[in-house]
């Protein structure tokens, strides 16, 4: 097991309320043990002063997720421990199931990730695009088009989903 994977599992165990995964092993992070159709709880690491993070948490709850919020002044350490490439960074980091989610990823994309279980480390929406969940401000005509990126442990990315107004030609 790689050092990054061990660090991820340790932090995920802490996010799930323990000090380590211990006897539960990595299976505690997966879909095993959950009734069919239920969503795993998620832990959101964020700054207490970030309003858009709070709005994203509301979005996740409205879409059926149970959310535990962890306010921290050292998000960069969390991102490093979770293996989030700096170029994918945003304002909050989430642990859900065996995945990490960075930024304003729509809940439906997280549900698809959990359902399809691709071989990725997680999803990210770099930056804070206007119109993404938690960043709905101003008239919808001014919302930005953005991509949700799937990323692997080695930092490779691919587009998982695209959102926002259609591209103008």
N, C-alpha and C positions, 0 to 999 in steps of 0.2 A: 504494500500500500504506500503511495507516495506521501511525502510530507504535507503537500497541499490538501490531499484528500483527508488525511488524519485531522488537520486543523479544521477543515470544513465540518467533519463529523463531530468533532469536539464542540465547536460553536453551535452546530445544529442541536446537539444534545442539551446544551445550556439553554438554547432557545425553547426547547421542549420542556424545560423546567427541571432538568437534572444537571449534574455536574459533568456527566459524560454519558455516552450511550450504554456503557456497562453491559449487563446481561441482555439487554434488548437488541444490541448489535445494530447494524445498518438497516435491518428490516423495520425497525421502529420508524424510520423516515419514509418508508414506502407506503403503498396503498394497502399492504397487508394489515389485517386487524381492524380495518374500518368497514362499517356497513356499506354495502353497495350504494352508490349515488351520493355519499356524503363527501364533503370537502375536508381536507386536512386543515388544521389550524395553521396560522402563519404568524411569524414574529417579524415586526417591522422595526428596524433600527433607524432612528431619525433624530433630528434636532428638535428640542421642545419648542423652539421659537419659529419653526417653519410651518406657515399656514397651509401651503399647498400639500405638504405631507399629510397633515390632518385631513384635508379634503380627499386625498387619495385613500386614506384609511376608511373614511366614510363610504367611498365608492366600493372598496373591497367588502365591507360589511353588508352594504346594500345588495351585493351580488352573492351573498351566502357564506362568506368566509368569517370564521372566528379569528379575531386579530388581537394579538398581544403587542402592545407598544413598548419599546425600550428607547427612552430618550438618552442620548449620549452627546458629549461634546467632542468625541473623537471618532467620527464616522470614517475617516481615512484608515484607521486601524482595522475597523470592521471590514471595510472593502478589501484591504490587503489580505486579511485572514480568510475571507470568502473567495479570494481569487478573482476579483473583478478587475479586468484591465482598466487602467486609468482613462483610456480614451472612451470607455463606455459609462463613465461615472455620471451620476445624477445626485439628487438630494436625499434619497432614502434607499435602504437595502433591506430586502425581505428574504427570509428563509421559509420555504413552504415545501412540504414533502422532502424529497431528496434534492431539491433545486434551490438556486438563489435567483432572485429577481431584483433588478436594479432599475429604479426610477418609475416613471409614470406609465407602466405597462397596463393595458386594459385587463380587467378581470376575466373577460371571455378568452383572452389569449393565455392567461394562466391556467384556466380550466382546460383548454385544449392541450397545453403542455402536460398537465397532470393526467389527462385521458390518454394521450398518444405516447407519452413516456419516451421521447427521442433521446438519443445518446448525446446529450449536451449538459453543460454545467448549469446553464440557466438562460434567462431572457433579460434584455436590457433595452431601455429607451434612453439613449444618451442625452444629456442636457435636460431641458424642461420645455418641450414644445407647447406652444399655446394651442389649446383645444384638446390636449391629452387629458385623461382622467386626473382631476385635481388641479388642472391648469386651464379650466374653462373660464375665460375672461374675455370681455369684449364681444362684439358681434360674431356669430359663427362664420360669417363670410371672411373674417380675418384669421380664422383658425389655420394652423400650419399643417401641411402634410408631413407625416413622420413614419419611420419604420421601427418595428419591434425586431431586434436582432437576437437570434439564438447564438450563444457563444460556447465554445468548448474550453476545457482546462488549459489548452495551449494558446488560447486567445483567438482562434479562428472564429469568424462570424459568417452568418448567412441571414438573409431576410426571412423572418418567421411570419410576419404580417405587416401590412401597410394600412395606414389610417389617415383620415382627414379629407379635405376637399379634393376633388379630382384635379389632376395636373392640368394646367391651362396650356393650350397650344397656340 
